[in-house]
Every structure is written in C-alpha cells, then in structure tokens.
Amino acid sequence: MRSELSGTFFTLDLARARIALAQVPWVRSAGLRRQWPQRLEIEIEEHAPLARWNAGRLVNTRGEVFTASWAGEL
C-alpha cells in the first residue's frame, strides 16, 4: 500500500491509492481528495464486526461478509 501512496500533492494517483486502501482487511470503504493548497484528505470507514461466518470470516453490521483476523469475542 505504501508504494501506492507515493508522489506529490499533484502527482499522487487518487484512484490507485483508494484501491490500495480498500484492500486493507478492516477497511470497508475509502475516499481520498485533494484540499488546496497542500492537504490530502483521507476518509476511511471500517468494518464493524457483528458475527463470525464459517472459518475465518466475519459479518459486519451491514450484513456484509469480509475476511480479517480477529481475536476478540463476538
């Protein structure tokens, strides 16, 4: 993911960076945008686990199944 977040304010490929962030297991959605003159705004929504689903998968509070490591109680 770090390689996708390289570049300057003007050269960073926001679409590639968004895809890289969305591939992190606990990230449900990610949004990026440039804020002039030198700020990058990143908005991340995390999965909120509700239940375990089969072997090693989880269900979030929206009913979506996702895969991530989880050692906590549900």
PyMOL commands that set and color helices and strands:
alter all, ss='L'
color gray80, all
select helices_A, chain A and resi 2-5+14-22
alter helices_A, ss='H'
color red, helices_A
select strands_A, chain A and resi 27-35+39-46+49-53+57-60+65-67
alter strands_A, ss='S'
color yellow, strands_A
deselect
rebuild
show_as cartoon
